[in-house]
Amino acid sequence: MKQEKEIIYFITGNNHKFNEIKKLFQKEELVYDLKQKTAATIEIQASSIKEVALFKLNSVNFLFSNSYFVEDAGFFIDVPLKGFPGVYSKFVLNTIGNKGILKLITDYWSTAAHFEAVIALYFQPLDKIFIFEGSVEGKVSKEIRGTSGFGYDPIFIPNELPNTTFAELSTEEKNSISHRAKAWQKLLSFLREHQ
């Protein structure tokens, strides 16, 4: 008789994020089944993505008896905006959007930017929280380009593919270099070790 897989919940209302992660998860032979759950997590304004992710994770711990995780990410324009929008990425995207961000920059050739992702996992078998981080470096495009992805993808050019924005890549191409995929690969390694 086939053993039932243990469920791990990805707590997110963002279907784009879930689908990116689900594609990576499906390639693995794990004893875990990834499911999407929405829950009203509490998001604080903090100085780091890690603090935000940990607070979100702990804000819903009374709702779940299974393992579950949250993922938080930020877009940081290091030059010339000194890391803005960073931990305020979601708020800034919802208020001024990519067009508004581009209006804040005059010299696109000298920009430096990066994405950071943090996955905070509550792992029920060990009754512990684990953190997995990933980042990708690049620069800001002088125009919005591409229709794939979401968020700041149309204005981010990764160093690995210096002529292409994240939004011009397929999900598979993006998953080969993205901040989320790097954090996710660390989570997958952890799950492979604990099955």
CORRAZI-V608871 format. One record per helix or strand. SS is the DSSP state (a for helix, b for strand). FROM is the first residue (numbers start at 0). LEN is the number of residues. If there is no record, write none. Layout:
SS&FROM&LEN + SS&FROM&LEN
This chain:
b&5&6 + a&14&12 + b&31&6 + a&48&11 + a&60&3 + b&66&13 + b&83&3 + a&88&7 + a&96&7 + a&107&3 + b&111&12 + a&123&3 + b&127&13 + a&152&3 + b&155&3 + a&158&3 + b&164&1 + a&165&3 + a&170&5 + a&178&15
